[in-house]
């Protein structure tokens, strides 16, 4: 375990990671504190361009998220560092009995010129699940931050059940506290199966991709997301610029988890190509 930890405070966090750029250009983990239920793999360097970008898998050893859990995580990319954090697979949010619920709070910081991607696989919400999640991303004006947030639901007993509640707050701001963007929703399972275009049926899988980047016009970035999503099937999606021209985002409704993952991957690849000039390499999952 490394000492230090940049601007991250350790209070109550089960996972805390800081990424730093080495003099040779490669990003490495300069600080880590990872405890139950989390585990990390060794870093991978998969992309020929940018060659120093670190890819890390944040794994769970608990089998999902359970009633009463309060998970807290922190990620920081220091100035010039380039890192992607993802998960090994989707995360199950189990049934919450007796009115209980679970919560996850996450803080992300990206320094000047840093690139930080947080791309977890979707949540799978079981019947009766109640889950609250917050994400606060603090980005320097020259930083790039790409975030995804997605969920689907699964009736594990085939009895027509649905999750009880999913509440999500995503806040993106500058280091001085000025707000760039804020996205919030609070829904139940019956609304989670969105019916938008009649005969086409339901869309039980939902996803969001946000890209904070000031290296190109926000409308160009939004257009790249639209073109990528137009080529995907089984989805209902749109993309737009974010407030103050700080980047672009996309919202995706999908017929199933497979279509959702494919659309999120396509949107992320388009965002990466636009902000770095290079297509991302294939990931081993």
N, C-alpha and C positions, 0 to 999 in steps of 0.2 A: 504494500500500500504506500503510495507516495504521500509526502507532506504537501502543504500548500493548498492549492485549489482555486487560484484565480479569484474571481468575484463571487464564487459560490459559497454559501454558508451551509454547513452540514446538518443543520437542525432537522432531525427527524427523517432524513432521506434514507431510503433503502438503496438508492443508486445515485452516484455522483461521479461525473466524468468530465475531464478537461482535456482538450486537444490543443497541441502546440506545434508550430511549424519549426522544423529543425533547420540549421543553417544550409543544409544541402537541398532543402525544398520539400522533403517528405514530412507529412504530419504524423505525430506520435501521441500516445496517451501520456500526458505528463502528470496526471493525478487521477486516482480511481479509488472509490469506496463503493463496493458492491456487496450487498447482503441479501438474505432471503427476502422475497422469493426470486431474486434476480441472479443471473450469471451472465458473464460475457465470454465470447469466443476470443481467440487471438485476432489481431487486426489483419485485414486483407488489403492488398493493393491491386485492384482489378482493372483499373482504368489506365490505358496508355496515355490519355490526355483528359484531365490533368493528372499527371503521373504520380504526384505526391498525395492524392486524395485517399484517405483512409476509409475503409468500409468496416463497420463493426456490427455484429449481431448481438442484440440484447435479448437474452433468453429468460424464460420463466421455468422454474422447476416445481411449481406448485400445482399444476393442472388447471389453472384458471384463476379467476377472481371470485372471492367468497364474501358472504355477508359479514359486515363489520370491519372489513379490511380498509385501511387508509394508506394508500401507496403514495410515495413522493419521490420524484426524480429530478435531477438537474444535469443539464448538458451545457458545456461552454466551449466555443471555438475561439481561441485567442487570435490576435491580429495575424492575418495571413494564413491561418490554418484552414484546411479543407477536409471535411469529414462527413460521412453518411452513417446514420444510425438507423437500423431497421430491426425487425424481429424475425424469429425463425419460422413462425407460422401465426395463424389467427389465434386470438385469445378468447377463451370462453368466459362469459360472465354468468355465473351459476344462479340458480333460483335463490331469492332472498325471502325467507319465511318470517312471519311475525312482524312485518313492517320494517325490517332492517334493510340497510343498503350498504353499498361500498363506494369508495371515493378514490380518485387519483388526481394529484396535483403535480404539474410539471412546469419547470422553468428552463428556458433556453436563452443563452446569451451568445451573440456573435460579434466579435471585434472588428476593427477596421480591416476591410479587404478579405474578411473570412468568408468561407462557404460552409454552411451547416445544413444538412438535410436530415429531417426526422420523418421516417417513412414506415411506421408500424403497419403490420397486416391488420385487416379489419377485426373489430370485436364481433363475437358471435353471442348474441343475447338470448339466453334460454328463457322459457316461460317463468314469469315471476321475478325476473331480474330487475334490480333497481340500482342505477349507477350514476354517479356524478363525476365529471371530469373537467378540470381546468388546465389551460395551457397559456402561459405568459411568455412571449418571445420578445426579447430586447435586442434590437439590431442597430449597430452603427450605420450611418448613412451609406457607407461604401460596402457594407456586408450584403451577402446573399443568403437568404433563409428560405428553404423549401419545406413545407409541412403538409402532411396528409392526415386525415381523420376519417375513419370509415367504420360502418357497422352493417351487419345483417342479423337476421333472427332465425332461430331454429326451434321448432316444436319437438323437443326430444322425446315426448311421450305420444306424439301424434294424436293429441286430444283437443286440438284447436286452441291451445294456449298461446299467449304472447307475453313479451316483456312488459313490466309495469311502468318503468320510467327510465329515460335516458336524458340527463341534463348536461349540456356542454357549453363551456365558455372558452373562447379563444381570443386573446388580447395580444396585439402587436404594437410595440411602442419603441421610442428612441430612449437612449440612456438618460436623458433629462426628464423622462416621464411623459413626454408628449405622445398622445395616442395617434397611431396610424390607422388601425383597423380593429374592429371588435365584432365578433360573430357569436351569437348565442341562440340556442334552441333548447326546448324542454318538451319532450314528447313521450307518449305512451305507445305501446305496441300496435294498437288499432290504427293510430295515425301513421305509424311507421311503415305500413303497407300503403304507400301513396298510390292513388288512382288519379292519373292526370289526363289521360287521353282516351277515356272510354273503352272502346273495343280492344285496345292494346293490352288491357289488364293491369295488374298490380306491379309495383316496383318496391320490393321489400328490402333491397340493399341500397344504402346511401353512402356517398363519399364526397369529400372536399379536398381540394389541393390548393394551397396558397403559396405564391412565390413572391417574396420581397426582394426587389432588385432595382437598382437605379442606373444600370449600365446601358439600358436601351429604353426607348419609349414604352410606356406601359401598354399602349394599344397594340404595339407589335407583339408583345409577349402574350396578350390576351388572344390575338389572332392565331398565334402558334398553338395555343391550347385548343382553340376552336377547330382548327384543321385536324389536329390529332384526334379529337373526340368525334369528328364527323366520320372518320374511318372505322369507328367502333360500332359493333352491333349489340342489340339487347339493352340499350341505355336511352335515357332521356336526360340531356345535359346542356349546360350553357357555361360560358366563360365571359368574364368582364374585367375591367380595370379595378384596382383597389383605390381607396381614397388617397388624395394628394399625389396621385401618380406614382405611388410607392411600389407598384408591382401589379400582378394579376392573379385571379383565382378562378376556379372552376367548381361547380356543384354537379354531382352525378347521381342520378337515380338509375338503378339497374334491376333487371329481371331476376338476377341471381348473383351469387357470390363470384362465380367465374367471370361473368360479364363485368362486374364491378372491378375486380382485380385487374382485368385486361385494360379497362379504360383508365384506371389510375396509373398503371404502368405506362400507357401511351402518353398521358398528359405529363407525367414526370419526365419521360424521355424527351419530350418536346421542350419542356422548360429547361432541362439541362443543356440541350443543344443550343437553345437561344442564349443562355447566360454564359456558357463556357466556350461555345463554338465547336464542341465535340459531342458525338453521341456516346451515351454511357455504355460500358461493357456489360455483357450478360452476367447476371447474378446467380450464384449456385443455390437456388431454391425455386 
